[in-house]
Amino acid sequence: MSTLPNPRGTLTANRSLADLTWLRVGGPADYLFQPADEPDLAEFLGALDASIQVFPMGVGSNLIVRDGGVRAVVVRLGRNFNSIEIQGDRVIAGAAALDAHVARRAAEAGLDLTFLRTIPGSIGGAVRMNAGCYGSYVKDHLLEIRAVTRAGEVVTIPAEDLKLAYRQSALPDGHVITQAVFRATYGDPAALEAKMLEQIAKRDASQPTKDRSAGSTFRNPIGHSSTGKADDTHDLKAWKVIDDAGMRGARIGGAQMSTMHSNFLINAGGASAADLENLGEEVRKRVFENAGITLEWEIMRVGEPAAK
């Protein structure tokens, strides 16, 4: 890599990413950059050699970093990007704010963003993936975002320009989201709190929340979910076709499809990124052989395999 700019934030060479992901696997990034603030991020990206890849990383809740690591500058936003502000019916959240924290702060102010309460991860990732559950998606509430482009420009992007769809957006490569603005409907704070507690109980009863996972492994099959409609209305669930293919509880090395919820890929102990990805691919193969359905990964996989 050519000489990198000298930021005010923290720039670490050859930094392992394993401890920054929920699955606790993966090799090093060429560099990990934790900017001091938005101007620091903009100045750094603007001065960075255009040939160097940039990968924005949230809290690693929906991510497999391959064992060989990532040939890029990985940008990870910290506490200077996690503010949550209430303005009337608007909630302005930094990209590093946790989804659950945003839901709670909004509820305290009598604003309903309760669907975010059980979504793992941070706001930047939720926007990029149009996260949703219980019939609501980011798309239903998002007004606009702020982002820093790969060229170092700070831009405001209206929600409609992101073309949010089921588990996807049109956010350009290299853009780093720094803030999101949501509009929420009003509700009684006590009722909103009760609703969130009910959602947490429902999640904990059906999902392996105490295991090392990255949330749902595969999207619900295309044709039943590509409209972005509520998960609850999908005719066909990923967990059902995985079960039908006999892959609930399947293992490769330290990787396992959860016995509690078969669309959760877990690190049952000592798994490598290769174990996890290979098991996921085996599930996809078996489901296709059994049902003629090609499951699409919901977990993002980045980087290179380990050198042989």
Secondary structure, DSSP 8 states (H G I E B T S, - for coil): -------SSEEEEEEE-GGGSTT----EEEEEEE-SSHHHHHHHHHHS-TTS-EEEE-SSTTEEE-TTBEEEEEEE--GGG--EEEETTEEEEETTSBHHHHHHHHHHTTEE-GGGTT--SBHHHHHHTT-EETTEEGGGTEEEEEEE-TTS-EEEEEGGGG--BTTB----TT-EEEEEEEE-EE--HHHHHHHHHHHHHHHHHHS-TTSEEEEESB---TTSSTT---GGG-SS-HHHHHHHTT-TT-EETTEEE-SS-TTEEEE-SS--HHHHHHHHHHHHHHHHHHHS----B-SEEESB----
